[in-house]
Amino acid sequence: MPEPAHGSRPTLEAVAARAGVSRATVSRVVNGGAGVRQALVEKVREAVEELGYVPNHAARTLVTRRNGAVAVIIAEPEFRVFSDPFFEQQVRGISRELTAHDTQLVLLWVEGPGDYERIGRYLGGGHVDGALAFSVHNDDELPSIIRRAQVPAVFGGRPGWPGATAGLAVPYVDCDNRGGARAAVRHLLSLGRERVAHIAGPHDQTSAMDRLDGYRDVLLDAGPGLIARGDFTEESGARAMAELLEQRPDLDAVFTANDLMASGALRVLRQRGLRVPEDVALVGFDDMTSIAEATDPPLTTVRQDIEGMGRLMVRLLMRVLNADEAEPGAGSTPGSVITPTELVRRASA
């Protein structure tokens, strides 16, 4: 039985000889192909381990037409990515699921307009098998860049950009933003609160607009001065809270579109001498435990499974990639996945 020469790299032929199978069988097992009996699969894997065989990436790419890498694109600048724990949790879920699929993660983010050309060149260069994009704004160039690069993609968040619903299948993963917002407002009303304000997120992101719509679903006749807008950052929550108190000093509850803005709102309420929840009840959205359990008092919030949604994005992308490789008519294009939300009651409401 031939052994690789000392210092040389083990070959497919050496693995085939050690396992007692054909080279084609080894290739199918190593590259994840189907149609090999389990007993032979085990023999090949044992031979691979014994010989220390490492697949040649370039050769493997020619066989599988896969690069074994996926681009994760966050349509936000670096300071937002590293200051908001939402992104950390979503990337963690994506990374863990890609690892389970033996696929590398390539992280990209958008610092400014000049980055779009760079990202487009990279995607179009055939370096990755697909893309996962989230925090996409409605006027963002990213969807059209991905489409021009002809890279399979899954989006985090309901698409809201022009053309996204014009008969085009756009796979995406999102939570029930509108239903979660309704649950938050109904909870505040159940406590006897009568003047419930809302700190909304950016008007160019569907998650923020869906949460605003959920607030309005319950409070159809919300009075004037009860809605202010932030940008999902803590400082914008503080500014919006100050604005609301100027317009409606009689408010007795606030629903904020995320936990970071809720923490900023809480800081301003305490600075103004208002007790939470005695004077003003407060509910956030996301259930970022690093924020919600660290505030004083701990924050009542709407939970979404952020890490789980990252995992779902990867699974959906793998279905898209496998559908592309299947015979025509063998499957259908995967659609959207909407995950549930739930209210987590803590001391702020």
C-alpha positions in Angstrom: 0.0 0.0 0.0 1.8 3.2 -1.1 2.7 5.8 1.5 3.4 9.5 0.8 7.0 10.3 0.4 8.6 11.8 3.5 7.7 15.5 3.7 5.3 15.4 0.8 1.6 16.2 0.9 -0.7 13.2 1.0 -2.7 12.9 -2.2 -6.2 11.7 -3.1 -4.6 8.6 -4.6 -2.8 7.8 -1.3 -6.0 8.1 0.6 -7.9 5.9 -1.9 -5.2 3.3 -1.7 -5.3 3.3 2.1 -9.1 3.1 2.2 -9.3 0.5 -0.6 -11.6 2.6 -2.7 -11.5 4.5 -5.9 -10.1 8.0 -6.2 -13.6 9.2 -7.3 -15.1 7.8 -4.1 -12.6 9.7 -2.0 -13.3 12.9 -3.9 -17.0 12.6 -3.3 -16.5 12.0 0.4 -14.0 14.8 0.9 -16.1 17.3 -1.1 -19.4 16.4 0.6 -21.0 14.6 -2.3 -23.8 12.1 -2.0 -24.2 8.6 -3.1 -21.4 6.9 -1.0 -22.3 4.1 1.3 -21.7 4.9 5.0 -19.3 2.1 5.4 -17.1 3.5 2.7 -17.4 7.0 4.1 -16.0 5.8 7.4 -13.1 4.0 5.6 -12.2 7.2 3.7 -12.4 9.3 6.9 -10.1 7.0 8.7 -7.6 7.1 5.9 -7.8 10.9 5.8 -7.1 11.0 9.5 -4.3 8.5 9.4 -2.5 10.1 6.5 -3.2 13.7 7.6 -4.7 14.5 4.2 -5.7 18.2 3.8 -7.8 19.0 0.7 -6.3 21.4 -1.8 -8.5 24.4 -1.7 -8.0 25.4 -5.3 -8.7 21.9 -6.6 -11.7 21.5 -4.3 -13.1 24.8 -5.6 -12.9 23.5 -9.2 -14.8 20.3 -8.1 -17.5 21.8 -5.8 -17.7 25.3 -7.3 -17.6 26.5 -3.7 -15.1 28.8 -2.0 -16.1 27.8 1.5 -16.5 31.4 2.5 -19.5 33.7 3.1 -19.4 37.5 3.3 -21.2 39.1 6.2 -22.0 42.7 5.4 -23.2 45.1 8.1 -24.5 48.3 6.5 -23.2 50.5 9.4 -19.9 52.1 10.2 -17.3 50.4 12.5 -18.1 52.5 15.6 -21.8 51.4 15.4 -20.8 47.7 14.9 -18.6 47.6 18.0 -20.8 49.8 20.3 -24.1 48.0 19.8 -24.3 44.5 21.3 -27.1 43.7 18.8 -24.4 43.2 16.1 -22.2 41.1 18.4 -25.0 38.7 19.0 -26.1 38.4 15.4 -22.5 37.9 14.2 -22.0 35.3 16.9 -25.0 33.3 15.7 -23.9 33.6 12.1 -20.3 32.5 13.0 -21.4 29.5 14.9 -23.7 28.3 12.2 -21.1 28.9 9.5 -18.6 26.9 11.5 -21.1 24.0 11.7 -21.1 24.1 7.8 -17.3 24.2 7.6 -17.5 27.7 6.1 -15.4 30.8 6.8 -16.9 34.2 7.7 -15.6 37.3 5.9 -16.8 40.4 7.8 -17.4 43.6 5.8 -19.0 46.9 6.9 -19.8 50.2 5.3 -17.9 53.2 6.6 -18.8 55.5 3.8 -19.9 55.8 0.1 -16.5 54.7 -1.1 -16.9 51.3 0.5 -19.7 50.3 -1.9 -17.3 50.0 -4.8 -14.8 48.0 -2.8 -17.5 45.6 -1.6 -18.9 45.3 -5.1 -15.5 44.4 -6.5 -14.9 41.8 -3.8 -18.3 40.2 -4.2 -18.0 40.2 -8.0 -14.5 38.7 -7.8 -15.8 35.2 -6.9 -14.2 35.1 -3.5 -17.3 34.0 -1.6 -20.2 31.6 -2.1 -22.9 34.0 -0.8 -23.6 37.0 1.3 -25.5 37.8 4.5 -26.4 41.5 4.9 -28.2 43.2 7.7 -29.0 46.7 9.1 -29.7 47.7 5.5 -31.3 51.1 5.1 -34.1 51.7 2.6 -32.0 53.9 0.3 -28.9 51.7 0.6 -27.0 50.7 -2.5 -26.0 47.4 -1.0 -28.9 45.3 -2.4 -28.4 46.4 -6.0 -24.6 45.8 -5.6 -25.2 42.3 -4.4 -27.7 41.7 -7.2 -25.2 43.0 -9.9 -22.5 40.7 -8.4 -24.9 37.8 -8.9 -24.1 36.5 -5.4 -26.8 34.5 -3.6 -27.8 36.5 -0.5 -30.0 36.5 2.6 -30.9 39.7 4.4 -31.4 40.3 8.0 -34.6 42.4 8.3 -37.6 42.9 6.2 -36.6 44.4 2.8 -37.9 48.0 2.4 -35.7 49.3 -0.4 -37.2 50.2 -3.8 -38.0 47.2 -5.9 -37.7 44.7 -3.0 -41.3 43.7 -3.4 -41.6 44.0 -7.2 -42.1 40.3 -7.8 -38.5 39.5 -6.7 -37.9 36.7 -4.2 -35.7 38.2 -1.5 -34.9 35.7 1.2 -34.7 37.4 4.7 -35.0 36.7 8.4 -36.7 39.1 10.8 -38.6 39.1 14.1 -42.2 40.1 14.6 -41.4 43.7 15.2 -45.0 45.0 14.9 -46.4 42.3 17.2 -43.7 42.9 19.8 -44.4 46.6 19.8 -48.1 46.0 20.2 -47.4 43.7 23.2 -45.2 46.4 24.8 -47.8 49.2 24.5 -50.6 46.9 25.7 -48.5 46.0 28.7 -48.1 49.7 29.6 -51.8 50.3 29.2 -52.6 47.4 31.4 -50.6 49.1 34.2 -53.0 52.0 34.0 -50.7 54.3 32.1 -52.6 56.9 30.0 -50.0 59.0 28.2 -47.7 56.5 26.5 -44.9 58.0 24.4 -42.7 56.3 21.8 -39.1 56.8 20.9 -38.9 55.5 17.4 -35.9 54.3 15.4 -34.6 55.6 12.0 -37.4 56.1 9.5 -35.3 54.4 6.8 -35.2 51.0 8.5 -38.2 48.7 8.4 -37.6 47.4 11.9 -38.1 50.9 13.3 -41.1 51.6 11.1 -42.7 48.3 12.0 -42.3 49.0 15.7 -43.8 52.5 15.2 -46.7 50.9 13.3 -47.2 48.5 16.2 -47.4 51.4 18.6 -49.9 53.1 16.4 -52.0 49.9 16.1 -52.7 50.1 19.8 -52.8 53.9 20.2 -54.8 55.0 17.2 -55.6 58.3 18.9 -52.2 59.0 20.5 -52.1 62.7 21.4 -49.6 65.2 20.0 -46.1 65.4 21.1 -45.9 61.7 22.1 -43.5 60.5 19.4 -39.8 61.4 19.0 -37.2 59.8 16.9 -33.7 58.4 17.5 -31.2 56.4 15.6 -30.9 53.3 17.8 -28.0 54.8 19.8 -28.0 55.5 23.5 -27.3 59.2 23.0 -30.2 59.6 20.5 -32.5 58.0 23.1 -31.4 60.6 25.7 -32.0 63.4 23.2 -35.5 62.0 22.2 -36.4 61.6 25.9 -35.5 65.3 26.6 -37.6 66.3 23.6 -40.6 64.3 24.8 -40.4 65.8 28.3 -40.3 69.3 26.8 -43.4 68.6 24.7 -45.3 66.4 27.1 -44.1 66.8 30.7 -47.3 64.9 31.7 -46.3 61.6 30.0 -46.4 58.6 32.3 -44.9 55.8 30.1 -42.4 55.4 27.2 -41.9 52.5 24.8 -38.5 52.8 23.0 -37.7 51.0 19.8 -34.5 49.4 21.3 -32.7 48.9 24.6 -29.8 51.2 23.9 -32.3 54.1 23.4 -34.1 53.0 26.5 -30.9 53.2 28.6 -30.4 56.8 27.3 -34.0 57.7 28.1 -33.7 56.2 31.6 -30.6 58.4 32.2 -32.5 61.6 31.3 -35.6 60.6 33.4 -33.4 60.2 36.5 -31.6 63.4 35.8 -35.0 65.2 35.8 -35.9 63.6 39.1 -38.5 61.3 37.7 -38.8 57.8 39.3 -39.0 54.7 37.1 -41.5 53.1 37.1 -43.4 55.0 39.7 -43.6 58.3 37.7 -42.7 57.0 34.2 -42.9 53.3 33.2 -40.3 52.3 30.5 -40.2 49.4 28.0 -37.4 48.7 25.5 -37.0 46.3 22.6 -34.4 43.5 21.9 -33.7 42.1 25.4 -30.0 42.8 25.2 -29.2 41.4 28.7 -25.9 43.3 28.9 -28.1 46.4 28.9 -31.5 45.3 30.3 -30.1 43.6 33.4 -27.5 46.4 34.1 -29.9 49.4 34.1 -31.3 50.7 37.4 -34.0 49.5 37.6 -33.6 46.5 35.3 -35.4 47.1 32.0 -38.7 45.5 30.9 -38.2 44.8 27.2 -39.4 42.8 24.2 -37.2 39.8 23.5 -36.1 38.7 20.0 -33.7 35.8 19.5 -30.9 37.7 17.8 -28.4 35.0 17.8 -31.0 32.5 16.6 -31.8 34.8 13.7 -28.2 34.9 12.7 -28.2 31.1 12.6 -31.4 31.1 10.5 -29.8 33.5 8.0 -27.0 31.0 7.4 -29.4 28.0 7.1 -31.5 29.9 4.6 -28.4 30.8 2.6 -27.3 27.2 2.5 -30.7 26.3 1.2 -30.4 28.9 -1.5 -26.9 27.6 -2.5 -28.1 24.0 -2.5 -31.1 24.9 -4.6 -28.7 26.5 -7.1 -26.8 23.2 -7.4 -29.9 21.1 -7.6 -31.5 19.9 -10.8 -34.1 22.3 -12.4 -37.4 21.9 -10.6 -35.9 20.0 -7.7 -36.8 22.7 -5.2 -38.3 26.1 -4.7 -36.6 29.4 -3.8 -36.6 29.8 0.0 -38.7 32.7 1.3 -38.7 34.7 4.5 -38.6 33.6 8.1 -40.4 35.7 10.8 -39.5 34.7 14.4 -41.7 35.4 17.4 -41.1 38.0 20.1 -42.1 38.0 23.8 -42.3 40.6 26.6 -39.8 40.2 29.4 -41.0 41.9 32.5 -38.5 43.6 34.8 -38.7 46.4 37.2 -38.8 49.4 34.8 -42.5 48.9 34.0 
